[in-house]
């Protein structure tokens, strides 16, 4: 990782169940002359699948109420205490795993205390062998990302009120989501679970591609070890049987073959170019970190930035087939604020918004050429929540609306997870 330009080149190139709900509304009216109203009545059905096969002229709504635990719960044990958990994060309550749980925190380890510990560190990691370049010489901060779900006893379904990142949104960063469990550990301590990954921004989009689970797990563990907060006699360990092995998900060839050689070396990947997707190694173990004391409270933080979209992508919804691609262009503005009151209660607020130009593209030609008129789409994401001890709530909603002469294409989601533990 001595090539400082490697990253710069990427820039160019029951208690809880009552409050757990997901609504997904999708409408497609392309080529039908039958516009779909944005305020369409929501039909509901408990625990239905999240797949939305909306055809042109149709609207579908999916509702999940979080009344059922996911399959595949496992038991983590450490220092005579145990925790039952689902070894994945999710985007909803359908039990489909998204990211593997690869970190477990115990002791003075509520999500807020872990935030305090990581935000209180400086960015000097040269003593650990990391290069003096971003993101390795940066400081942790409150991060922007999709709100995800997890399941752990006794809280049940919980949301990622706290997300932390090491590195900027563009081009590469470490991303950590924390989930409270309301499960006690020892005298006055708690269990918290985390899902961390190392990722790169997909050029011209606001989306990231995961590059490694293991490297992110190692970074969080290394930073908490240098924090001086871990228990002197039993600072850390490994919990077996947590998550899938030997891999989970993969890196598509078009992304992998565009990575700098230094970045490929850091994630221990095969030499490029490759002809098949590269699996993301996952050892099926979680690092457990035992915090013996708390850090100085980090207080509130604010961050804002803008991402410029310019990329040909498959039509993200109402897709008409394998050749249905569009060019998306325009700025998306991000804002994230965390406020902390005198009693330590965290209030979280995040926003992403923009007006995006969408142009149908003929991808049978190289390079692709426009195949229809351009339209302006509204993009809006927001999440708001709070966290006080083992009581928390997070609400996230997203909308993508594309008005056209023939009608409107849209997808809107709303996820709410609330629990008093």
C-alpha positions in Angstrom: 0.0 0.0 0.0 2.9 2.4 -0.6 1.4 3.7 -3.8 -0.3 6.9 -2.5 -2.0 7.3 -5.9 -3.8 4.0 -5.7 -6.8 5.5 -3.9 -6.8 8.8 -5.8 -7.1 6.9 -9.0 -10.3 5.4 -7.8 -11.9 8.9 -7.6 -11.5 9.3 -11.2 -12.2 5.8 -12.2 -43.0 -8.4 21.5 -41.4 -5.3 23.3 -39.5 -4.7 20.1 -42.0 -6.3 17.7 -44.6 -3.6 18.2 -42.2 -1.1 16.7 -40.7 -3.1 13.8 -42.3 -2.5 10.4 -41.2 -2.4 6.8 -43.3 -1.0 3.9 -42.2 -1.1 0.3 -44.3 0.5 -2.4 -43.5 0.1 -6.1 -45.3 1.4 -9.1 -44.6 1.0 -12.8 -46.5 2.9 -15.5 -44.1 3.0 -18.4 -45.7 2.7 -21.8 -49.2 2.3 -20.4 -50.6 5.7 -20.4 -51.8 5.0 -16.9 -49.9 7.1 -14.3 -49.4 5.6 -10.9 -50.3 8.0 -8.1 -47.5 8.6 -5.6 -50.1 8.4 -2.7 -51.5 5.0 -3.8 -53.3 3.1 -1.0 -51.1 0.6 0.7 -52.3 -2.9 0.9 -50.7 -5.1 3.5 -49.7 -8.7 4.3 -47.7 -9.7 7.3 -44.2 -11.2 6.6 -44.6 -11.2 2.8 -41.5 -11.4 0.7 -39.7 -8.2 -0.3 -39.4 -9.1 -4.0 -41.6 -6.6 -5.9 -42.3 -7.9 -9.4 -44.3 -4.8 -10.4 -45.1 -4.9 -14.1 -45.9 -1.8 -16.2 -49.2 -0.3 -15.1 -49.1 -2.1 -11.7 -48.3 -1.1 -8.2 -47.3 -3.5 -5.4 -46.9 -3.0 -1.7 -45.0 -5.3 0.7 -45.5 -5.1 4.4 -43.4 -6.9 7.1 -44.2 -6.5 10.8 -41.2 -8.2 12.3 -43.3 -10.6 14.3 -41.1 -13.6 13.5 -37.4 -14.3 14.3 -35.2 -15.3 11.4 -34.0 -18.8 10.9 -30.5 -19.8 11.8 -30.0 -18.3 15.2 -26.7 -19.1 16.9 -25.3 -18.8 20.4 -22.2 -16.9 21.2 -20.3 -17.6 24.4 -17.6 -15.6 26.2 -16.3 -15.5 29.8 -19.2 -17.6 31.1 -21.9 -15.4 29.4 -23.9 -16.1 26.3 -25.9 -14.4 23.6 -28.4 -15.7 21.1 -28.2 -13.9 17.8 -28.7 -14.0 14.0 -25.2 -14.0 12.5 -26.2 -11.5 9.7 -27.6 -8.1 9.1 -30.6 -7.6 6.9 -32.4 -4.9 4.9 -35.7 -5.9 6.4 -37.3 -8.6 8.5 -37.4 -11.3 5.8 -34.4 -13.3 7.2 -32.3 -12.8 4.1 -28.7 -12.1 5.3 -26.8 -9.1 3.8 -23.6 -8.7 5.8 -22.1 -11.2 8.3 -21.7 -10.3 11.9 -18.0 -10.3 12.5 -17.5 -8.4 15.8 -18.9 -8.8 19.3 -18.4 -6.3 22.1 -18.9 -7.0 25.8 -18.5 -5.0 29.0 -18.6 -1.2 28.8 -19.8 -1.8 25.3 -23.1 -0.3 24.5 -23.2 1.1 20.9 -22.8 4.6 22.4 -19.7 3.6 24.4 -18.1 2.0 21.3 -18.7 5.2 19.4 -17.0 7.1 22.2 -14.0 4.8 22.1 -13.5 4.9 18.4 -14.2 8.6 17.8 -11.7 9.4 20.6 -8.8 7.9 18.7 -6.3 9.8 16.6 -5.4 8.7 13.0 -1.8 7.6 13.7 -1.6 3.9 13.0 1.9 3.7 11.7 3.0 1.8 14.8 0.6 -1.0 13.7 2.1 -1.1 10.3 -0.5 0.9 8.4 0.6 3.5 5.8 0.4 7.2 6.5 -2.3 7.7 3.8 -6.1 7.8 3.7 -8.1 6.0 5.0 -5.5 4.5 7.3 -4.4 7.8 8.8 -7.9 9.2 9.3 -10.2 9.3 12.3 -13.4 7.5 12.9 -16.6 9.5 12.4 -20.4 9.1 12.2 -21.1 7.5 8.9 -23.8 7.5 6.2 -25.2 4.2 5.0 -28.3 2.2 4.6 -30.1 1.5 7.9 -30.0 -2.3 8.5 -31.6 -4.8 10.9 -30.3 -7.5 13.1 -31.8 -10.0 15.6 -30.4 -10.7 19.0 -31.9 -11.7 22.4 -33.5 -10.4 24.4 -34.2 -7.3 22.4 -35.3 -9.2 19.2 -35.2 -7.1 16.0 -33.0 -4.0 16.3 -31.7 -1.4 13.9 -28.3 0.2 13.3 -28.9 3.5 15.0 -25.1 4.0 15.1 -23.0 3.7 12.0 -19.3 4.7 12.0 -16.8 5.1 9.2 -13.0 5.3 8.9 -12.3 7.2 5.7 -14.4 9.4 3.4 -17.5 8.3 1.4 -15.3 8.4 -1.7 -13.2 6.5 -2.6 -12.6 3.9 0.1 -13.6 3.5 3.7 -14.1 1.1 6.6 -17.8 0.9 7.6 -19.1 -0.4 11.0 -22.7 -0.8 12.0 -23.5 -1.4 15.7 -26.6 -3.3 17.1 -27.6 -3.2 20.8 -28.9 -6.5 22.2 -30.2 -5.5 25.8 -28.3 -8.6 27.0 -26.3 -8.0 30.1 -22.7 -9.0 30.5 -21.2 -9.3 34.0 -21.8 -6.5 36.5 -23.3 -3.6 34.6 -22.0 -4.6 31.2 -23.7 -5.3 27.9 -23.4 -7.3 24.7 -23.3 -5.4 21.4 -22.8 -6.9 18.0 -21.2 -5.3 14.9 -20.9 -5.8 11.2 -17.8 -4.2 9.6 -16.6 -4.2 6.0 -14.0 -2.4 3.9 -15.5 -1.0 0.7 -14.9 1.2 -2.4 -17.3 3.6 -4.0 -18.5 2.4 -7.4 -17.4 5.3 -9.7 -20.2 7.6 -10.8 -22.7 6.3 -8.3 -23.6 6.6 -4.6 -23.2 2.9 -4.0 -20.3 1.0 -2.5 -18.8 -2.4 -3.3 -17.6 -4.5 -0.4 -13.9 -5.5 -0.8 -13.3 -7.3 2.5 -15.0 -8.4 5.7 -11.8 -9.6 7.4 -9.8 -6.5 6.9 -12.5 -4.3 8.5 -12.8 -6.7 11.5 -9.0 -6.5 12.0 -9.1 -2.7 11.8 -11.8 -2.3 14.5 -10.0 -4.8 16.7 -6.7 -3.1 16.3 -8.1 0.4 17.1 -9.9 -0.8 20.2 -6.7 -2.5 21.4 -4.8 0.8 21.1 -7.6 2.6 22.9 -6.4 1.3 26.2 -10.0 0.4 27.2 -9.8 -3.4 27.0 -9.7 -5.6 30.0 -6.1 -6.4 31.0 -6.7 -10.0 31.8 -9.1 -11.0 29.1 -9.0 -8.3 26.4 -10.2 -10.2 23.4 -11.0 -13.6 21.8 -12.6 -15.4 19.0 -16.1 -16.9 18.9 -16.5 -19.8 16.5 -19.5 -20.6 14.4 -20.6 -17.1 13.8 -21.5 -16.5 10.2 -20.8 -18.3 6.9 -17.5 -19.8 5.8 -15.3 -19.8 3.8 -16.8 -16.8 2.0 -19.9 -14.6 1.7 -20.8 -12.7 -1.4 -18.3 -11.7 -4.1 -16.7 -8.8 -6.1 -17.9 -8.6 -9.7 -15.2 -8.9 -12.4 -15.8 -5.4 -13.8 -15.1 -3.9 -10.3 -12.2 -6.2 -9.4 -10.3 -5.7 -12.6 -10.4 -2.0 -12.1 -8.9 -2.0 -8.6 -5.3 -0.7 -8.1 -2.7 -3.4 -7.5 -2.0 -2.0 -4.0 -5.6 -2.3 -3.0 -5.8 -5.9 -4.3 -2.7 -6.8 -2.3 -4.2 -5.3 0.9 -7.3 -7.5 0.6 -5.1 -10.6 -0.3 -6.9 -11.0 -3.6 -5.8 -12.9 -6.7 -3.8 -11.0 -9.3 -5.9 -9.1 -11.9 -7.4 -9.5 -14.4 -9.8 -12.3 -13.4 -12.5 -13.9 -15.5 -14.9 -14.8 -12.7 -16.3 -13.0 -9.7 -13.9 -13.0 -6.7 -15.4 -14.5 -3.5 -15.1 -12.4 -0.3 -13.4 -14.5 2.3 -15.2 -14.9 5.6 -13.8 -17.3 8.3 -17.1 -17.8 10.2 -15.6 -16.4 13.4 -16.3 -13.2 15.2 -13.7 -11.2 17.2 -14.9 -10.5 20.7 -13.6 -7.3 22.4 -14.0 -6.9 26.2 -14.1 -3.2 27.3 -13.2 -2.8 30.9 -14.0 0.9 31.1 -15.6 3.7 29.1 -14.0 6.4 27.0 -14.6 10.2 27.3 -18.0 10.9 25.7 -17.5 12.0 22.1 -20.4 14.5 21.9 -22.3 15.5 18.8 -20.9 15.6 15.3 -21.9 16.9 11.9 -20.7 16.0 8.3 -21.8 16.9 4.8 -20.6 16.2 1.3 -21.8 15.8 -2.3 -21.4 12.9 -4.7 -21.6 13.5 -8.4 -23.4 10.6 -10.2 -22.4 9.8 -13.8 -22.8 6.1 -14.7 -24.7 3.8 -17.0 -26.5 1.3 -14.8 -29.3 -1.3 -15.2 -32.6 0.4 -14.6 -32.9 0.1 -10.8 -36.6 -0.7 -10.8 -39.4 -1.4 -13.3 -36.6 -3.0 -15.4 -37.8 -4.3 -18.7 -35.0 -6.9 -19.3 -31.3 -7.6 -19.4 -30.6 -4.7 -21.8 -32.7 -2.1 -20.0 -30.0 0.4 -19.0 -30.0 4.1 -18.1 -27.5 6.9 -17.7 -27.9 8.6 -14.3 -26.3 12.0 -13.9 -26.4 14.7 -11.2 -25.4 15.7 -7.7 -26.6 14.0 -4.5 -26.1 15.9 -1.3 -25.5 14.1 2.0 -25.8 15.4 5.6 -25.4 13.5 8.8 -25.8 14.9 12.3 -25.6 13.3 15.8 -26.6 15.2 18.8 -25.9 14.2 22.4 -27.8 15.7 25.3 -26.7 16.2 28.9 -28.0 12.8 29.9 -26.1 11.0 27.1 -29.1 10.4 24.8 -28.1 10.4 21.1 -30.4 11.8 18.4 -29.4 10.8 14.9 -30.5 12.5 11.6 -29.3 11.8 8.1 -30.3 13.1 4.7 -29.5 12.4 1.0 -31.3 14.2 -1.8 -30.9 15.2 -5.4 -32.6 15.7 -8.7 -31.1 13.2 -11.1 -31.3 13.1 -14.9 -32.1 9.7 -16.2 -31.6 8.8 -19.9 -32.4 5.4 -21.5 -29.3 3.9 -23.2 -28.7 1.5 -25.9 -26.0 -0.8 -24.5 -25.7 -3.0 -27.6 -23.4 -0.2 -29.0 -20.0 0.6 -27.6 -19.9 3.1 -26.1 -23.6 3.1 -25.2 -25.7 5.8 -26.9 -29.0 7.4 -25.8 -32.1 5.6 -26.9 -34.9 7.9 -25.6 -35.7 11.1 -23.9 -34.2 12.2 -20.6 -36.3 12.6 -17.5 -35.7 14.1 -14.1 -35.9 11.7 -11.1 -36.3 12.7 -7.5 -34.0 10.9 -5.1 -34.5 11.2 -1.4 -33.3 9.2 1.6 -33.6 10.0 5.2 -33.1 8.4 8.6 -33.9 9.6 12.0 -33.5 7.9 15.4 -32.4 8.0 19.0 -30.5 5.9 21.4 -30.5 6.1 25.2 -28.9 3.1 26.9 -30.6 0.0 25.6 -33.7 1.9 24.4 -33.6 2.9 20.7 -35.5 3.7 17.6 -34.5 4.2 14.0 -36.7 5.2 11.0 -35.4 5.1 7.5 -37.3 5.9 4.3 -36.3 6.1 0.7 -38.0 7.3 -2.4 -37.1 7.1 -6.1 -39.7 8.8 -8.4 -39.4 9.1 -12.1 -42.3 11.0 -13.7 -42.7 10.4 -17.5 -45.3 11.3 -20.2 -46.7 7.7 -20.0 -46.8 7.7 -16.2 -44.6 7.4 -13.1 -42.1 4.8 -12.1 -41.4 4.8 -8.4 -40.2 2.8 -5.5 -40.6 3.9 -1.9 -39.6 2.1 1.3 -40.1 2.9 5.0 -38.3 0.9 7.7 -39.0 1.5 11.4 -37.4 -0.5 14.3 -38.1 0.5 17.9 -37.3 -1.3 21.1 -37.1 -0.6 24.8 -35.0 -3.7 25.2 
